[in-house]
Amino acid sequence: GSMKVRDFILPVLCIVVVAVFYPIQIVGNSMFPTLKDGEIGICTRISNISRFDIVVVNQDGKKIIKRVIGLPNETIEYKDNQLYINNSLVKDSKKVGFTKDFKVKLGSDEYFCMGDNREHSLDSRKYGAYSRKQIMGEKIL
């Protein structure tokens, strides 16, 4: 028999859903208490990135979840456990624990990402800023 339009709808819909959303398992406590170890989240692949978004980053082939702190071309500084963006104080209400002092100038395609659980997170402080293409998606649930 001939193929009907509806025969195409479901497979195409599945592909679209898989292309835009994907599940990810949270491993470890670097985002505690926002995200807990073993939780499953749903991510979207495409979106523009804003400060304090939770994103999925490709770190040497591993998917890690961090929060965006710094955006391209910004200077990010932590001083006395306070966040400064381009020398202006910005409230970082998501962090847990103490953030040691540092200062970083980001390039035109660089995002500075940190775990919320600052004392137990391997993030841009260790690995450097992430490029846009390393940021695979945004966590929405």
TIMI-539764 format. One record per residue: x, y, z of N, C-alpha, C in turn; chain. Coordinates in nm, 3 decimals, decimal comma, padded with zeros to 5 digits. Each point is the difference from the previous one (the first is absolute). Layout:
((X; Y; Z); (X; Y; Z); (X; Y; Z); 'A'),
...
//
This chain:
((00,083; -00,120; 00,000); (-00,083; 00,120; 00,000); (00,086; 00,125; 00,000); 'A'),
((-00,061; 00,112; -00,032); (00,076; 00,125; -00,004); (00,021; 00,055; 00,142); 'A'),
((00,110; 00,071; 00,019); (00,032; 00,060; 00,130); (-00,091; 00,119; 00,024); 'A'),
((-00,050; 00,012; 00,120); (-00,083; 00,113; 00,037); (00,085; 00,101; 00,077); 'A'),
((-00,044; 00,123; 00,002); (00,072; 00,105; 00,072); (00,017; -00,040; 00,147); 'A'),
((-00,105; -00,059; 00,057); (00,009; -00,032; 00,142); (00,107; -00,105; 00,029); 'A'),
((00,038; -00,079; -00,099); (00,107; -00,097; 00,020); (00,134; 00,069; 00,024); 'A'),
((00,009; 00,124; -00,046); (00,124; 00,075; 00,019); (00,003; 00,081; 00,128); 'A'),
((-00,119; 00,038; 00,047); (-00,008; 00,096; 00,110); (00,072; -00,051; 00,125); 'A'),
((-00,032; -00,122; 00,043); (00,057; -00,050; 00,125); (00,153; -00,010; -00,004); 'A'),
((00,057; -00,064; -00,103); (00,147; -00,006; -00,003); (00,064; 00,138; -00,002); 'A'),
((-00,058; 00,090; -00,076); (00,057; 00,135; -00,008); (-00,010; 00,069; 00,135); 'A'),
((-00,114; -00,016; 00,066); (-00,020; 00,059; 00,132); (00,104; -00,054; 00,098); 'A'),
((00,022; -00,132; -00,004); (00,100; -00,060; 00,089); (00,138; 00,059; -00,023); 'A'),
((00,035; 00,015; -00,126); (00,132; 00,056; -00,033); (00,012; 00,142; 00,052); 'A'),
((-00,105; 00,080; -00,018); (00,002; 00,139; 00,047); (00,016; 00,004; 00,151); 'A'),
((-00,076; -00,081; 00,070); (00,007; 00,000; 00,147); (00,140; -00,041; 00,045); 'A'),
((00,055; -00,103; -00,061); (00,134; -00,046; 00,038); (00,105; 00,106; -00,035); 'A'),
((-00,022; 00,070; -00,110); (00,097; 00,101; -00,043); (00,001; 00,120; 00,092); 'A'),
((-00,114; 00,031; 00,060); (-00,007; 00,122; 00,080); (00,011; -00,027; 00,149); 'A'),
((-00,054; -00,111; 00,045); (00,004; -00,032; 00,143); (00,075; -00,130; 00,021); 'A'),
((00,073; -00,011; 00,107); (00,059; -00,128; 00,033); (00,016; -00,011; 00,150); 'A'),
((-00,011; -00,122; 00,053); (00,015; -00,017; 00,144); (00,147; -00,002; 00,039); 'A'),
((00,029; 00,045; 00,118); (00,137; -00,009; 00,049); (-00,005; -00,035; 00,147); 'A'),
((00,092; -00,086; 00,040); (00,002; -00,038; 00,141); (00,101; 00,086; 00,073); 'A'),
((-00,040; 00,049; 00,115); (00,091; 00,080; 00,081); (00,089; -00,096; 00,079); 'A'),
((00,130; 00,024; -00,009); (00,095; -00,085; 00,072); (00,080; 00,090; 00,094); 'A'),
((00,006; -00,038; 00,126); (00,078; 00,078; 00,095); (-00,078; 00,116; 00,057); 'A'),
((00,067; 00,077; 00,083); (-00,071; 00,104; 00,074); (00,050; 00,141; -00,030); 'A'),
((00,062; 00,019; -00,116); (00,055; 00,133; -00,029); (-00,109; 00,106; -00,019); 'A'),
((-00,123; -00,044; -00,029); (-00,111; 00,096; -00,015); (-00,096; -00,006; 00,119); 'A'),
((00,036; -00,073; 00,104); (-00,084; -00,007; 00,121); (-00,012; 00,140; 00,061); 'A'),
((-00,113; 00,044; 00,053); (-00,124; -00,076; 00,016); (-00,097; 00,013; -00,117); 'A'),
((00,036; 00,077; -00,103); (-00,092; 00,019; -00,113); (-00,032; -00,133; -00,067); 'A'),
((00,105; -00,078; -00,027); (-00,017; -00,130; -00,065); (00,066; -00,104; 00,088); 'A'),
((-00,065; -00,112; 00,016); (00,054; -00,103; 00,088); (00,056; -00,116; -00,081); 'A'),
((00,096; -00,067; 00,058); (00,063; -00,115; -00,063); (-00,106; -00,102; -00,040); 'A'),
((00,006; -00,049; -00,123); (-00,091; -00,103; -00,045); (-00,130; 00,051; -00,060); 'A'),
((-00,028; 00,130; 00,013); (-00,120; 00,057; -00,060); (00,011; -00,006; -00,152); 'A'),
((-00,114; -00,008; -00,065); (-00,003; 00,008; -00,145); (-00,060; 00,136; -00,037); 'A'),
((00,065; 00,069; -00,089); (-00,053; 00,127; -00,047); (-00,027; -00,008; -00,149); 'A'),
((-00,077; 00,092; -00,050); (-00,024; 00,008; -00,143); (00,070; 00,126; -00,050); 'A'),
((00,070; -00,012; -00,110); (00,074; 00,114; -00,052); (-00,051; 00,038; -00,138); 'A'),
((00,015; 00,126; -00,033); (-00,025; 00,042; -00,137); (00,135; 00,028; -00,063); 'A'),
((00,009; -00,024; -00,130); (00,128; 00,015; -00,067); (00,025; 00,142; -00,049); 'A'),
((-00,105; 00,072; -00,029); (00,021; 00,128; -00,067); (-00,062; 00,112; 00,080); 'A'),
((00,076; 00,100; 00,024); (-00,057; 00,115; 00,067); (00,113; 00,099; 00,019); 'A'),
((-00,033; 00,125; 00,025); (00,114; 00,086; 00,024); (00,029; 00,002; 00,148); 'A'),
((00,122; 00,028; 00,033); (00,051; -00,027; 00,133); (00,004; 00,129; 00,081); 'A'),
((-00,062; -00,004; 00,117); (00,000; 00,116; 00,089); (00,073; -00,033; 00,130); 'A'),
((00,038; 00,103; 00,071); (00,064; -00,021; 00,129); (-00,092; -00,077; 00,094); 'A'),
((00,058; -00,091; 00,074); (-00,067; -00,084; 00,100); (-00,086; -00,110; -00,061); 'A'),
((00,003; -00,016; -00,134); (-00,064; -00,117; -00,060); (00,076; -00,125; 00,045); 'A'),
((-00,073; -00,109; 00,012); (00,063; -00,130; 00,024); (00,020; -00,065; -00,135); 'A'),
((00,124; -00,038; -00,030); (00,030; -00,055; -00,132); (00,071; -00,134; 00,012); 'A'),
((-00,004; -00,074; -00,111); (00,074; -00,125; -00,012); (00,123; 00,029; -00,084); 'A'),
((00,116; -00,031; 00,056); (00,126; 00,031; -00,066); (00,070; -00,131; -00,035); 'A'),
((00,060; -00,003; -00,118); (00,081; -00,114; -00,040); (00,143; 00,024; 00,050); 'A'),
((00,036; -00,070; 00,107); (00,133; 00,015; 00,058); (00,079; -00,127; -00,034); 'A'),
((00,084; 00,009; -00,104); (00,080; -00,116; -00,043); (-00,087; -00,124; -00,022); 'A'),
((-00,112; 00,018; -00,068); (-00,085; -00,114; -00,032); (-00,098; -00,039; 00,109); 'A'),
((00,012; 00,061; 00,118); (-00,098; -00,026; 00,106); (-00,100; 00,113; 00,003); 'A'),
((-00,126; -00,032; 00,031); (-00,102; 00,105; 00,014); (-00,004; 00,043; 00,145); 'A'),
((00,026; 00,127; 00,024); (-00,008; 00,050; 00,137); (-00,101; 00,116; 00,003); 'A'),
((-00,059; 00,019; 00,116); (-00,100; 00,106; 00,013); (00,056; 00,110; 00,089); 'A'),
((-00,003; 00,121; -00,049); (00,053; 00,114; 00,074); (-00,093; 00,118; -00,019); 'A'),
((00,028; 00,107; 00,073); (-00,077; 00,123; -00,015); (00,088; 00,104; -00,067); 'A'),
((-00,058; 00,070; -00,098); (00,074; 00,106; -00,070); (00,015; 00,120; 00,092); 'A'),
((00,124; 00,043; 00,021); (00,026; 00,116; 00,084); (00,046; 00,117; -00,086); 'A'),
((00,089; -00,030; -00,095); (00,055; 00,106; -00,084); (-00,029; -00,022; -00,147); 'A'),
((-00,028; 00,110; -00,070); (-00,032; -00,002; -00,142); (00,116; 00,058; -00,082); 'A'),
((-00,002; -00,024; -00,132); (00,113; 00,046; -00,084); (00,037; 00,146; 00,024); 'A'),
((00,130; 00,024; -00,001); (00,060; 00,133; 00,012); (-00,014; 00,065; 00,137); 'A'),
((-00,051; -00,074; 00,098); (-00,012; 00,058; 00,134); (00,126; -00,029; 00,082); 'A'),
((00,019; 00,083; 00,102); (00,100; -00,030; 00,101); (-00,074; -00,048; 00,124); 'A'),
((00,032; -00,122; 00,042); (-00,066; -00,063; 00,113); (00,096; 00,005; 00,118); 'A'),
((-00,048; 00,045; 00,113); (00,087; 00,003; 00,116); (-00,079; -00,042; 00,124); 'A'),
((00,065; -00,082; 00,081); (-00,052; -00,030; 00,133); (00,096; 00,060; 00,100); 'A'),
((-00,052; 00,082; 00,089); (00,082; 00,063; 00,102); (-00,079; -00,003; 00,129); 'A'),
((00,060; -00,052; 00,106); (-00,069; -00,012; 00,130); (-00,136; -00,069; -00,015); 'A'),
((-00,002; -00,106; -00,083); (-00,121; -00,080; -00,021); (-00,113; 00,077; -00,069); 'A'),
((00,033; 00,108; -00,068); (-00,098; 00,080; -00,074); (00,035; -00,003; -00,149); 'A'),
((-00,103; -00,005; -00,083); (00,019; -00,004; -00,145); (-00,001; 00,141; -00,059); 'A'),
((00,102; 00,028; -00,080); (00,006; 00,126; -00,076); (00,007; -00,033; -00,148); 'A'),
((-00,087; 00,064; -00,077); (00,003; -00,012; -00,146); (00,040; 00,137; -00,053); 'A'),
((00,111; 00,005; -00,073); (00,051; 00,129; -00,050); (00,005; 00,103; 00,113); 'A'),
((00,052; -00,041; 00,115); (00,017; 00,085; 00,118); (-00,129; 00,044; 00,070); 'A'),
((-00,115; -00,054; -00,042); (-00,125; 00,032; 00,070); (-00,044; -00,121; 00,083); 'A'),
((-00,042; 00,026; 00,121); (-00,047; -00,108; 00,087); (-00,129; -00,059; -00,055); 'A'),
((-00,006; -00,133; -00,011); (-00,119; -00,069; -00,048); (-00,037; -00,105; 00,105); 'A'),
((-00,127; -00,004; 00,037); (-00,043; -00,096; 00,102); (00,000; -00,141; -00,058); 'A'),
((00,071; -00,089; 00,067); (00,004; -00,140; -00,041); (-00,069; -00,081; 00,108); 'A'),
((-00,131; -00,011; -00,010); (-00,078; -00,063; 00,107); (00,002; -00,152; -00,009); 'A'),
((00,057; -00,054; -00,108); (-00,005; -00,144; -00,021); (00,114; -00,074; 00,067); 'A'),
((00,103; 00,071; 00,039); (00,120; -00,071; 00,045); (-00,016; -00,053; 00,142); 'A'),
((00,067; -00,111; 00,024); (00,005; -00,061; 00,131); (00,148; -00,010; 00,035); 'A'),
((00,034; 00,034; 00,124); (00,139; -00,009; 00,040); (00,078; 00,124; -00,040); 'A'),
((00,129; -00,006; 00,021); (00,085; 00,117; -00,020); (00,067; -00,008; -00,137); 'A'),
((-00,002; 00,111; -00,072); (00,067; 00,007; -00,129); (00,130; 00,077; 00,018); 'A'),
((00,112; -00,067; -00,026); (00,131; 00,066; 00,016); (00,018; 00,111; -00,103); 'A'),
((00,083; 00,098; 00,034); (00,026; 00,113; -00,090); (00,064; -00,046; -00,131); 'A'),
((-00,047; 00,056; -00,110); (00,066; -00,016; -00,129); (-00,049; 00,109; -00,093); 'A'),
((00,071; 00,019; -00,110); (-00,042; 00,098; -00,099); (00,031; -00,055; -00,139); 'A'),
((-00,097; 00,006; -00,091); (00,016; -00,055; -00,135); (-00,058; 00,096; -00,101); 'A'),
((00,073; 00,021; -00,109); (-00,054; 00,077; -00,113); (-00,040; -00,100; -00,108); 'A'),
((-00,127; 00,004; -00,043); (-00,049; -00,095; -00,098); (00,016; 00,053; -00,142); 'A'),
((00,024; -00,093; -00,092); (00,009; 00,035; -00,142); (-00,137; 00,008; -00,065); 'A'),
((-00,002; 00,017; -00,130); (-00,126; 00,025; -00,071); (-00,089; -00,124; -00,011); 'A'),
((00,055; -00,119; 00,026); (-00,082; -00,122; -00,007); (00,018; -00,081; 00,128); 'A'),
((00,014; 00,069; 00,113); (00,028; -00,072; 00,123); (-00,107; 00,023; 00,105); 'A'),
((-00,035; -00,110; 00,068); (-00,099; 00,002; 00,107); (00,066; -00,056; 00,124); 'A'),
((-00,016; 00,069; 00,111); (00,058; -00,046; 00,127); (-00,111; -00,069; 00,078); 'A'),
((00,019; -00,128; 00,029); (-00,104; -00,079; 00,064); (00,051; -00,059; 00,131); 'A'),
((-00,085; 00,000; 00,101); (00,038; -00,057; 00,128); (-00,115; -00,082; 00,055); 'A'),
((00,035; -00,099; 00,083); (-00,103; -00,072; 00,074); (-00,049; 00,086; 00,114); 'A'),
((-00,123; -00,021; 00,041); (-00,054; 00,079; 00,112); (00,070; -00,033; 00,131); 'A'),
((00,040; -00,125; 00,013); (00,066; -00,045; 00,122); (00,149; 00,031; -00,014); 'A'),
((00,035; 00,124; 00,028); (00,129; 00,055; -00,040); (00,122; -00,073; 00,053); 'A'),
((-00,013; -00,059; 00,118); (00,118; -00,064; 00,056); (00,016; -00,143; -00,052); 'A'),
((-00,099; -00,049; -00,073); (00,005; -00,137; -00,051); (-00,035; -00,004; -00,148); 'A'),
((00,057; 00,089; -00,077); (-00,031; 00,004; -00,143); (00,126; 00,021; -00,080); 'A'),
((00,022; -00,090; -00,096); (00,108; 00,020; -00,098); (-00,065; 00,069; -00,119); 'A'),
((00,043; 00,120; -00,031); (-00,071; 00,080; -00,100); (00,097; 00,093; -00,070); 'A'),
((-00,046; 00,114; -00,047); (00,086; 00,091; -00,076); (00,120; 00,049; 00,081); 'A'),
((-00,012; -00,006; 00,132); (00,115; 00,041; 00,080); (00,118; -00,094; -00,021); 'A'),
((-00,032; -00,127; -00,027); (00,105; -00,098; -00,025); (00,028; -00,016; -00,149); 'A'),
((-00,108; -00,011; -00,079); (00,014; -00,036; -00,141); (00,003; 00,120; -00,094); 'A'),
((-00,024; 00,119; 00,053); (-00,007; 00,116; -00,088); (-00,141; 00,019; -00,054); 'A'),
((-00,018; 00,109; -00,072); (-00,132; 00,032; -00,055); (-00,037; -00,102; -00,108); 'A'),
((-00,130; -00,013; -00,024); (-00,049; -00,091; -00,103); (-00,042; 00,079; -00,123); 'A'),
((00,024; -00,060; -00,117); (-00,045; 00,065; -00,124); (-00,148; -00,031; -00,021); 'A'),
((-00,065; 00,079; -00,085); (-00,143; -00,020; -00,026); (-00,026; -00,143; -00,047); 'A'),
((00,090; -00,055; -00,080); (-00,029; -00,132; -00,054); (00,018; -00,112; 00,104); 'A'),
((00,066; 00,030; 00,111); (00,008; -00,100; 00,108); (-00,129; -00,003; 00,081); 'A'),
((-00,080; 00,105; -00,011); (-00,125; 00,007; 00,076); (-00,107; -00,066; -00,084); 'A'),
((-00,041; -00,119; 00,046); (-00,083; -00,085; -00,083); (-00,147; 00,029; 00,017); 'A'),
((-00,036; 00,057; 00,111); (-00,143; 00,022; 00,021); (-00,026; 00,073; 00,129); 'A'),
((-00,125; 00,023; 00,022); (-00,041; 00,074; 00,118); (-00,097; -00,086; 00,079); 'A'),
((00,017; -00,004; 00,129); (-00,086; -00,083; 00,083); (-00,128; 00,076; 00,032); 'A'),
((-00,114; -00,063; -00,025); (-00,125; 00,073; 00,020); (-00,086; -00,057; 00,110); 'A'),
((00,022; -00,125; 00,039); (-00,085; -00,056; 00,105); (00,083; -00,029; 00,123); 'A'),
//
